[in-house]
Amino acid sequence: MRIAIASYGQETSSFSPVPTTLETFGLYGLFEGEEIVEKCREVGAIGGFMQTLDAQLEWTALPIVHGWAGASGPLTAETLDYFADKVAAGLETALPLDAMYFALHGAAVADGVHDTESYLLDVVRRIIGDEVPLVISLDHHANLTQAMVERVDALVGHRTQPHDQFETGALAGQLLLGILRGETRPVMAWRKIPLIAHQEQFLTDRGPMQKWFELAREMERRPGVLSTSTFPMQPWLDVPEGGWAVAVVVDEDQGLAEGLADELAARAWDLREAFCQLDSIDPEEAVRRAVAAVRGLVVLSDTGDSVFGGATGDSTAILAELIRQEVPVTALVPMVDPEVVVAAIEVGVGGTLAATIGGKLDPNFGMPLDITAKVAAIGGGRFAVNMLGFESFDLGRAVLLEIGAIKLLVTEKRGIGGNHPIVYEHFGIDIAAARIVVLKTASNWQFYQSWISEVVRVDTPGATTSHLEELKWQHLPRPIYPLDDMKEM
């Protein structure tokens, strides 16, 4: 069996001013051909897919392109063209094919293109035709569209937040195996839900999201059901087909698929008020609460500046409050500011740096902050750790600054916003000795889990604000809950 594999992932924040380029993709890894097999066999969706097929099928992997850019502003037109050209050229060379697997995110926008995934799926179908099976996997924060559904034979979304990309790739592999063996003839039904919600209720192990996802898992245990996917779209995507969705894949029975899609969509609508509950508190109260903690590590989740949602990672809202309160406990804080990195390196380790930091990348939300700090260390670079299903990430050069008890990590590149302990540990910092860590995420603190005593969501401004009603929406379909008063779906 000759099966093409490719990957393309970026999560767009329509409210981020930072464009996504090929350099952005390079932060996590941009691979072609056999390098994909070498780099991805053990991690990510492609790893899960390949290992699933390896165990059950004699096949030849035909790797095309793999790219992951994290989250930021829209792609430049040239960047999307790069992927379209690579997919086209790679598939032309790989023909004839028995099938294709395409690992996608599902919420990527480019200049002039609101739905880049269907744009690339069009490229695929023009070359492989309509008869070759095509299965895709999606991030469950994808914005599912009619064009995506029409162009594929089956799809599956992530099951958990934080995401398990390897598992999702394995599930996609099982869907494709059923088709290739003639064991299943998948049909799909999907529904769009006029709903968006902030990220504070996105974890799938608690609250309303757990209830919704558990219903999807229960449905998959029913006869004939191959896959049920729930898509609470990432909430900063301003596109004409925006909104939550569900998709159901069953064996042959279209009526079954339609009924399950209705049931799953109705469940989300019934839970809509719970999805929109705000838990975050203001920075002053959050810092006081963290300082007062009697043990363990307190995560201050910078909800408005989540780099995994597309924010810039240079908000100073929490840092300014930590300095104002002169926190007496060790606090680990990340910041993106290449100018300060250069200045600190020039000052040298042990020197004193006076600088204006942060608030430079996003003029809509940023507020630069004047600081005086000791340059404690110089480091940075690319780190070979499994991060969100990818084998490495690049911080660029980095410096560690000290402002009293605050240890401020300043990086050239956005990287991961301090969301993995290795960025501090490579400076010799013992995470267990810290009381506070500021994370530029609203959900992905799993890498600090062994030290955490409490997580406090902080209500901060930024491109990933929880106050969706404050954003200047231009394309989102209306009416939509909760931006509009809606009683019925």
KOLTOR-721237 format. One record per residue (C-alpha): residue in one letter; z, y, x. Coordinates in Angstrom, 3 decimals. Last residue first. Example, Ala and Ser with C-alpha at 12.3 -4.5 7.8 and 13.67 -1.06 7.14 Angstrom:
- aa  zz  yy  xx
- S  7.140  -1.060  13.670
- A  7.800  -4.500  12.300
END
This chain:
- aa  zz  yy  xx
- M  18.290  27.222  -29.925
- E  20.401  28.759  -32.669
- K  23.118  31.406  -32.731
- M  21.621  33.775  -30.163
- D  22.891  37.194  -29.104
- D  20.857  37.971  -25.997
- L  21.735  37.887  -22.312
- P  23.831  34.783  -22.986
- Y  21.529  33.097  -24.021
- I  17.823  33.861  -23.954
- P  15.672  35.976  -26.251
- R  13.608  36.558  -24.259
- P  11.546  34.923  -21.532
- L  12.507  36.038  -17.992
- H  9.838  38.312  -16.514
- Q  11.434  41.700  -15.836
- W  15.195  41.180  -15.488
- K  17.131  43.986  -13.814
- L  20.463  42.312  -13.068
- E  23.721  43.482  -14.646
- E  23.674  40.850  -17.417
- L  23.685  38.140  -14.777
- H  27.218  39.028  -13.745
- S  27.821  35.975  -11.559
- T  26.244  37.823  -8.658
- T  23.849  35.919  -6.434
- A  21.935  38.949  -5.109
- G  25.221  40.649  -4.369
- P  28.487  42.008  -5.722
- T  31.731  40.054  -5.420
- D  33.974  38.239  -7.900
- V  35.826  35.862  -5.597
- R  36.155  32.186  -6.476
- V  39.397  30.813  -5.090
- V  39.448  27.248  -3.782
- E  42.799  25.684  -2.916
- S  44.416  23.253  -0.493
- I  41.328  22.567  1.613
- W  41.603  20.823  5.004
- S  39.804  17.515  4.334
- Q  37.294  19.256  2.035
- Y  35.841  21.622  4.626
- F  32.365  20.052  4.532
- Q  32.546  19.891  0.743
- W  32.601  23.686  0.407
- N  29.201  23.842  -1.258
- S  29.829  25.320  -4.699
- A  29.790  29.109  -4.939
- T  28.581  29.729  -1.413
- K  29.034  32.214  1.425
- L  32.355  30.698  2.471
- V  35.338  32.773  3.555
- V  37.941  30.596  5.244
- I  41.651  31.305  4.982
- R  44.781  29.667  6.420
- A  43.391  28.562  9.787
- A  45.125  26.099  12.139
- A  43.441  23.081  10.528
- I  40.026  24.578  11.363
- D  40.818  24.332  15.086
- I  38.529  26.857  16.796
- G  36.914  25.766  20.075
- F  33.873  28.027  19.699
- H  31.774  24.993  18.711
- E  34.423  24.399  16.056
- Y  33.583  27.626  14.254
- V  29.917  26.903  13.469
- I  30.835  23.210  13.263
- P  32.949  23.917  10.194
- H  29.900  24.063  7.875
- N  29.482  26.830  5.271
- G  29.604  29.668  7.798
- G  26.660  31.331  6.058
- I  24.292  28.419  6.571
- G  21.655  29.808  8.924
- R  21.410  33.530  8.252
- K  20.057  34.204  11.694
- E  21.470  36.463  14.382
- T  25.031  35.322  13.748
- V  28.448  36.964  13.555
- L  31.530  34.749  13.211
- L  34.589  36.918  12.579
- K  37.997  35.511  13.449
- I  40.510  37.623  11.540
- A  44.103  37.550  12.774
- G  43.746  40.981  14.387
- I  40.035  41.735  14.400
- E  38.546  39.052  16.645
- L  34.812  38.633  17.179
- L  32.994  35.362  17.757
- V  29.359  35.750  18.701
- A  26.201  33.957  17.639
- R  22.665  33.487  18.918
- G  20.282  31.855  16.465
- L  22.079  30.032  13.698
- D  19.628  27.119  13.491
- F  20.009  24.066  11.269
- S  19.780  20.321  11.783
- E  19.096  16.931  10.210
- F  18.483  17.935  6.638
- G  20.061  16.401  3.539
- L  22.371  19.262  2.633
- M  23.453  19.584  6.284
- N  23.323  16.511  8.482
- V  24.320  17.915  11.851
- A  22.276  18.671  14.966
- F  23.210  22.320  15.490
- R  20.649  24.837  16.697
- G  21.928  27.847  18.633
- G  25.204  29.771  18.581
- G  27.533  30.830  21.380
- I  29.361  33.875  22.728
- A  33.152  34.210  22.690
- A  36.131  36.492  21.997
- V  34.517  39.933  21.743
- K  37.467  42.047  20.608
- A  36.899  44.112  17.485
- T  36.640  47.644  16.159
- I  34.952  47.774  12.769
- D  32.906  50.148  10.609
- L  31.603  48.461  7.450
- P  28.114  48.573  5.953
- M  27.933  48.330  2.126
- G  25.206  46.080  0.748
- F  24.272  45.525  -2.908
- N  20.863  47.079  -3.509
- P  20.309  47.879  0.175
- D  20.211  44.149  1.004
- L  19.798  43.409  4.698
- K  22.053  46.106  6.122
- G  25.431  45.577  4.451
- G  26.898  44.037  7.567
- I  28.542  45.624  10.610
- T  28.958  49.117  12.017
- A  30.220  48.769  15.553
- A  33.042  49.338  18.019
- L  33.231  46.448  20.452
- T  36.063  45.775  22.872
- G  35.446  43.535  25.869
- G  36.912  40.113  26.590
- V  33.549  38.359  26.450
- G  30.694  40.771  27.057
- V  29.837  44.267  25.840
- E  26.115  43.464  25.977
- I  26.689  40.228  24.100
- A  28.594  42.176  21.446
- A  25.754  44.679  21.020
- V  23.146  41.938  20.624
- V  25.247  40.113  18.046
- V  25.952  43.397  16.255
- E  22.235  44.062  15.844
- P  21.596  40.497  14.662
- D  24.012  40.907  11.732
- V  24.773  37.916  9.508
- M  28.488  37.547  8.835
- P  30.916  34.629  8.587
- V  34.729  34.935  8.142
- L  37.528  32.658  9.337
- A  40.993  33.980  8.489
- T  44.088  33.256  10.562
- V  47.183  34.602  8.811
- P  48.751  38.071  8.984
- V  46.141  39.733  6.786
- E  45.869  43.441  7.527
- Q  45.394  44.183  3.800
- R  42.552  46.583  4.549
- I  41.024  44.176  7.076
- L  40.975  41.280  4.610
- E  39.631  43.640  1.937
- A  36.759  44.810  4.141
- L  35.902  41.222  5.025
- I  35.767  40.272  1.338
- A  33.230  42.945  0.369
- T  31.296  42.958  3.665
- S  28.137  41.313  2.348
- D  25.876  40.067  5.137
- G  24.904  36.591  3.908
- T  21.557  37.719  2.479
- A  21.733  36.122  -0.953
- G  19.345  33.336  -1.950
- G  21.515  30.836  -3.795
- F  22.554  28.786  -0.766
- V  23.252  32.065  1.053
- S  25.865  32.860  -1.586
- D  26.683  36.573  -1.408
- G  27.843  37.325  -4.943
- T  30.039  34.237  -5.197
- D  31.903  34.755  -1.930
- S  34.107  31.658  -2.300
- L  37.465  32.319  -0.652
- V  38.528  28.869  0.488
- V  42.248  28.439  1.108
- L  43.195  26.049  3.904
- G  46.470  24.162  3.810
- R  49.981  25.302  2.996
- V  52.181  27.924  1.375
- A  49.508  30.103  -0.156
- A  50.608  33.750  -0.274
- V  47.817  34.903  2.038
- A  45.226  33.266  -0.219
- R  46.603  34.858  -3.384
- R  46.707  38.288  -1.779
- V  43.098  37.862  -0.624
- A  41.923  36.850  -4.104
- E  43.788  39.692  -5.836
- E  42.126  42.303  -3.643
- P  38.714  40.606  -3.800
- D  38.481  40.546  -7.627
- I  38.766  37.245  -9.498
- S  36.231  34.513  -10.299
- D  36.658  32.033  -13.164
- L  33.918  33.227  -15.528
- Q  33.022  31.044  -18.543
- C  29.254  30.890  -19.166
- F  28.885  27.094  -19.135
- A  31.753  26.856  -21.641
- E  29.894  29.107  -24.086
- R  26.713  27.038  -23.762
- L  28.302  23.646  -24.423
- D  26.537  23.047  -27.769
- W  23.273  24.200  -26.196
- A  23.621  21.687  -23.369
- R  24.249  18.882  -25.862
- A  21.236  19.914  -27.936
- A  18.980  19.574  -24.897
- L  20.194  16.029  -24.229
- E  19.752  14.927  -27.835
- D  16.269  16.431  -28.154
- A  15.168  14.845  -24.868
- L  16.553  11.517  -26.040
- G  14.566  11.678  -29.272
- E  11.316  12.605  -27.513
- A  11.662  9.804  -24.950
- L  12.320  7.202  -27.631
- G  9.274  8.346  -29.571
- Q  7.131  8.146  -26.459
- D  8.002  4.465  -25.913
- E  5.992  3.296  -22.866
- D  8.916  2.798  -20.432
- V  11.042  5.924  -20.465
- V  11.225  9.181  -18.503
- V  13.342  12.017  -19.912
- A  13.255  15.654  -18.807
- V  15.748  18.407  -19.575
- A  15.467  22.161  -19.171
- W  17.312  25.394  -18.399
- G  15.497  28.709  -18.373
- G  12.631  30.573  -16.769
- E  9.036  30.201  -17.970
- P  8.049  33.836  -17.289
- V  10.018  34.064  -14.009
- D  13.136  35.930  -12.854
- L  15.051  33.284  -10.912
- W  18.624  34.331  -10.222
- P  20.357  31.665  -12.305
- Q  19.462  28.401  -10.590
- M  18.088  26.344  -13.456
- P  20.500  23.944  -15.136
- F  18.017  21.043  -15.004
- T  19.175  17.730  -16.480
- S  17.249  14.586  -15.634
- T  17.051  11.292  -17.505
- S  15.343  8.356  -15.816
- L  13.978  4.908  -16.633
- V  15.152  4.402  -20.213
- G  13.816  1.205  -21.822
- P  17.168  -0.100  -23.002
- R  20.065  2.390  -22.724
- R  21.953  2.644  -19.417
- E  19.998  5.755  -18.468
- M  21.354  7.461  -21.588
- E  24.905  7.101  -20.243
- R  23.866  8.886  -17.049
- A  22.390  11.782  -19.044
- L  25.556  12.018  -21.143
- E  27.594  12.126  -17.937
- F  25.493  15.059  -16.739
- W  26.363  17.114  -19.813
- K  30.079  16.330  -19.734
- Q  30.301  16.970  -15.982
- M  28.535  20.292  -16.406
- P  31.047  21.310  -19.085
- G  34.064  21.010  -16.802
- R  34.449  18.769  -13.778
- D  32.651  16.540  -11.281
- T  29.243  18.170  -11.795
- L  30.011  21.531  -10.190
- F  27.870  24.279  -11.758
- Q  30.530  26.127  -13.746
- E  30.728  29.185  -11.481
- Q  26.974  29.365  -10.879
- H  26.015  31.837  -13.610
- A  24.332  30.638  -16.771
- I  20.813  30.566  -18.213
- L  19.813  29.356  -21.644
- P  16.802  29.201  -23.941
- I  16.476  25.416  -23.417
- K  13.081  23.933  -22.477
- R  12.548  20.347  -23.513
- W  10.929  17.358  -21.870
- A  9.343  14.084  -22.817
- M  7.853  11.576  -20.415
- V  5.962  8.301  -20.434
- P  6.313  5.606  -17.799
- R  4.302  2.389  -17.812
- T  6.658  -0.053  -16.145
- E  6.471  -3.412  -14.372
- G  2.946  -2.911  -13.056
- R  4.182  -3.379  -9.508
- L  2.941  0.069  -8.486
- I  4.531  1.755  -11.506
- G  7.945  0.130  -11.085
- L  7.877  0.888  -7.361
- L  7.211  4.557  -8.104
- L  10.302  4.892  -10.275
- Q  12.404  3.035  -7.695
- G  11.235  5.354  -4.945
- A  12.101  8.412  -7.018
- L  15.618  6.999  -7.395
- A  15.846  6.557  -3.602
- G  14.723  10.141  -3.073
- T  17.436  11.331  -5.446
- E  20.069  9.273  -3.636
- F  19.112  10.841  -0.280
- Q  19.243  14.324  -1.801
- D  22.858  14.004  -2.864
- H  23.529  17.513  -4.135
- P  26.853  19.328  -4.334
- Q  26.398  19.272  -7.290
- T  25.315  15.831  -8.447
- R  22.546  13.816  -10.067
- H  19.532  15.485  -8.471
- G  16.321  15.450  -10.488
- V  13.751  12.735  -11.243
- L  10.053  12.835  -12.016
- A  7.333  10.561  -13.362
- D  3.538  10.407  -13.655
- V  3.002  13.960  -12.486
- R  0.644  16.862  -13.269
- E  1.572  17.587  -16.883
- V  5.296  17.842  -16.140
- M  4.808  20.442  -13.420
- A  2.452  22.540  -15.559
- Q  4.869  22.538  -18.490
- T  7.577  23.999  -16.296
- L  10.919  22.857  -14.876
- N  12.856  25.610  -13.171
- A  14.713  23.635  -10.537
- H  18.476  23.753  -10.171
- H  18.471  19.958  -10.499
- D  16.598  19.827  -7.210
- L  13.424  17.926  -7.891
- S  11.855  14.582  -7.102
- I  8.170  13.879  -7.618
- V  6.080  10.835  -8.481
- L  2.271  10.751  -8.325
- P  0.362  7.616  -9.307
- V  -3.358  7.765  -8.366
- E  -5.466  7.923  -11.539
- D  -5.640  11.694  -11.970
- G  -7.472  12.563  -8.792
- I  -6.218  12.374  -5.186
- I  -7.815  15.646  -4.039
- R  -7.713  17.970  -7.035
- R  -4.417  16.358  -8.046
- V  -2.686  17.357  -4.817
- V  -3.872  20.963  -4.867
- D  -2.751  21.261  -8.474
- L  0.628  19.867  -7.429
- L  0.803  22.706  -4.904
- Y  0.373  25.366  -7.606
- S  2.693  23.352  -9.860
- E  5.381  23.745  -7.204
- T  4.567  27.400  -6.540
- D  5.444  28.509  -10.070
- H  5.621  32.321  -10.260
- V  2.657  32.939  -7.926
- G  1.654  36.508  -6.970
- D  3.978  36.728  -3.970
- A  5.661  33.360  -3.905
- V  8.276  31.741  -6.146
- A  10.202  28.543  -5.460
- A  12.459  26.971  -8.058
- G  11.349  23.336  -8.158
- H  12.871  21.884  -5.003
- L  10.155  19.393  -4.186
- A  9.878  15.907  -2.694
- F  6.286  14.700  -3.246
- Y  5.629  10.965  -3.409
- M  2.013  9.768  -3.506
- A  0.256  6.581  -4.562
- D  -2.406  3.997  -3.670
- L  -4.321  6.339  -1.402
- P  -7.853  6.414  0.046
- L  -7.612  8.954  1.602
- A  -5.176  10.096  4.306
- T  -7.458  12.677  5.952
- E  -8.157  14.478  2.685
- L  -4.445  14.262  1.879
- G  -3.429  15.947  5.109
- A  -6.008  18.711  4.829
- A  -5.012  19.570  1.265
- V  -1.262  19.389  1.861
- K  -1.524  21.439  5.048
- D  -3.728  24.080  3.395
- A  -1.418  24.437  0.384
- F  1.614  24.586  2.663
- Y  0.144  27.354  4.836
- D  -1.164  29.222  1.794
- L  2.392  29.389  0.464
- T  3.488  31.022  3.701
- E  0.569  33.451  3.721
- A  1.395  34.621  0.201
- T  4.899  35.510  1.367
- L  7.586  33.375  -0.144
- P  9.990  34.993  -2.590
- G  13.525  35.979  -1.521
- S  16.113  33.627  -0.056
- A  17.302  30.044  -0.416
- G  17.028  27.117  1.965
- A  13.718  27.003  3.798
- W  12.815  23.306  3.765
- G  9.489  22.013  5.032
- H  7.873  18.598  5.386
- V  4.142  17.976  5.727
- I  1.720  15.038  5.376
- P  3.352  11.672  6.065
- L  1.206  8.599  5.331
- A  3.707  5.772  5.014
- T  2.090  2.345  5.038
- W  3.517  -0.228  2.687
- E  4.836  -3.749  2.336
- L  7.391  -3.262  -0.393
- Q  11.036  -3.833  -1.312
- A  13.386  -2.788  1.484
- D  10.977  -0.349  3.132
- L  10.331  1.260  -0.246
- T  13.980  2.185  -0.724
- Q  14.330  3.272  2.904
- M  11.315  5.570  2.586
- F  12.503  7.231  -0.620
- G  16.068  7.807  0.562
- G  14.828  9.278  3.835
- I  12.319  11.494  2.029
- A  15.090  12.788  -0.225
- G  17.294  13.782  2.674
- V  18.448  11.892  5.730
- E  17.908  8.684  7.705
- R  14.104  8.528  7.850
- C  13.757  12.302  8.064
- K  13.225  13.272  11.701
- E  11.127  10.368  12.983
- V  9.202  9.849  9.736
- I  8.493  13.568  9.454
- E  7.439  13.695  13.120
- E  4.741  11.199  12.167
- G  2.701  13.871  10.424
- E  4.038  17.416  10.192
- F  7.452  19.009  10.455
- L  9.159  22.304  9.614
- G  12.879  22.142  10.220
- Y  16.045  23.818  9.001
- L  15.691  27.334  10.400
- G  11.944  26.726  10.799
- F  11.405  27.207  7.084
- T  12.595  30.799  7.489
- E  10.174  31.286  10.401
- L  7.389  30.112  8.084
- T  8.248  33.077  5.889
- T  10.617  33.787  2.990
- P  10.998  37.477  2.200
- V  14.438  39.163  2.252
- P  14.808  41.619  -0.642
- S  16.799  39.154  -2.761
- F  16.731  39.733  -6.521
- S  14.116  37.101  -7.340
- S  16.342  34.567  -5.640
- T  14.023  31.765  -4.666
- E  15.084  28.239  -3.798
- Q  12.774  26.719  -1.200
- G  11.607  23.157  -0.731
- Y  8.421  21.376  0.201
- S  8.237  17.691  1.087
- A  5.379  15.265  1.562
- I  4.705  11.546  1.362
- A  1.387  9.712  1.040
- I  1.442  6.033  0.110
- R  -1.012  3.408  1.356
- M  0.000  0.000  0.000
END
